[in-house]
Amino acid sequence: MTPGKFITFEGGEGAGKSTQVRLLAEALMARGLAVVRTREPGGAPQAELLRELLISGDADRWSPEAEALLNYAARDDHLRTTIRPALETGSWVLCDRFADSTRAYQGLAGDVPMAMIDAVHAQVVGPTDPDLTLILNIAPETGLARAHARGDANRFEMKGLAFHQRLQESFLELAERFGERCVVIDASGSIEEISSAIWNAVETRLLKA
Ligand code: TMP
């Protein structure tokens, strides 16, 4: 059995990740591939309980360190329960956020030392790094306006514009650090423009490779 491919979607708030996860899943299924759509934090029953603790409550409810560790606790459960079993049976796994969100939100924008994140990452994720990471890049003003229009402001959307600007820079920095698996997608265009840029990246990197 050929293992499936692991694709993660990353970026700031309101970049349109969930819509794009759905569209890519449909396109891959139309080619006859088995697809599992999932998200972080969450994606498995215990991890979803941790998600609730992470995204609700006051903006300063957790220290960035606690947040990083809680996200990795959820990630450990998600990998064991959902991601690895799906990949092993040949499904492609499309995940709305993964470890680059911890590196960006808690690490680069939240000042948790990257050495701490890298050490926990090596233990929890091990060899299960994504085959492809799509970084949806959007100006924070546009992304936050979209997120507010959706009416579901979470703890992170309540943080100020400066935090979100730092976040955008952080994702671009990560795209350089992990250039072999990351592709930056301009998320300022229409849904169709974004999904066709994503399809190009998937075809070039994973289907034709
Ligand atoms: P979302 O599912 O709407 O993207 O919300 C999840 C929130 O959690 C989002 O604001 C980003 C944040 N987050 C982190 O801060 N660190 C992480 O490791 C992950 C996976 C998400």
Residues whose N, C-alpha, C, O or C-beta is under 5 A from the ligand:
A	BS01	TMP	E40 P41 N71 R97 F98 S101 T102 Y105 F156
